[in-house]
Amino acid sequence: MIITEHLETRSHLRKDDEQEQLLMCVLGPGGTGKSQLKKGVPEKEIQCEVGRSLWLQINTCVELTQQMRTEDETFHALLGRLRRGECTDADYELLQTRVVGGGEVESLNTIDWKQASIFIHPGMPVLLTDNIATELGSSNGSSGTSLVYTEPTDDEDKTINEKQSSSSVGLAQRKRFTPNTVTLKYPVYAPIEIQKSKIKSALEPLPEKLVPIPTVKKTFKVDVKDLLSPSQVKKAGNKTKIKVTRQQLPFVPAYSLTTHKSKGQTIPKIVIDLVPGTRPNVALTYVPLSRVKRLRDLVILRPFLKSVLQIKPNQEQTKELQRLDELNKLTKQRYDAFKLLRVI
């Protein structure tokens, strides 16, 4: 027996303007397919629908139209057309004036680069990759400046170049780095200067805005099926996922950023690449272009096709924008009515 009237996964959480509960009761003896019925509605899809339902409960929408970042009016108008996928030939020619390179860009997705060590040095810009203390401004995506490592776990962790003088590694380091280079294999934390930190007072004895960022431990599963022979897979009973635990400092060098990580940032000067690495998306073009205040503050790494400036929002995006626009109008009407009541 199934007690529900909305098994359609696209509408079972909402009917007209009324929120409805999904209640399912499945009875029956063994072998009747109860477990298969449960698999019919995947958990991921249910969670997506729940999230969408929560979003639709928002009944107040305010559209911000005043541009607070871009100071170049011509550039501002270009960005407006880019959001709608309506850039002109003139827009394309204007952006072509900012292209500085003409050759192929070397891929960093090679064995040599994959196995390269990431050296952290004082004064290096870094980007946090984990939520350390969101309420204090130390969250995933926060930018800062690395100062120096402190507190190795033991004396063996601290290796100075002089100790490595007889090894090839030490020789390579001496050629690339200064004689006083210090390498910590297992640091406990690293002090990062975070300008947007919300810590109200300095952490003794650290200067203001200097935040100790500890190492974090993450556990995840990796499927190694492709690395095993058919006999090994069979022996493992098709259980080919292994648990991996990794502990490291939760930040990376910020000399370059992904488009996703740059969202919300205003960057003084920027070099961007508009050649899509995956399926073209309007955000992959709009976000990097809109990080600066003026067009002269950005350069484009290599030539790109005009088509990346003319990617229109898909049907679902357009429908959602129209819905939010209507909600914005209703919000204004309610606000105007509220002001009128206060006057009366």
Helices and strands as residue ranges (DSSP letters): E 14-15, E 18-19, H 34-39, H 43-56, H 73-84, H 89-96, H 111-114, E 125-128, G 134-136, E 143-146, E 150-152, G 155-157, E 158-160, G 161-164, H 168-176, E 182-184, E 187-193, E 210-214, E 216-223, G 225-227, H 230-235, E 241-248, E 251-253, H 259-262, E 270-272, H 282-289, G 295-297, E 298-300, G 306-309, H 315-343
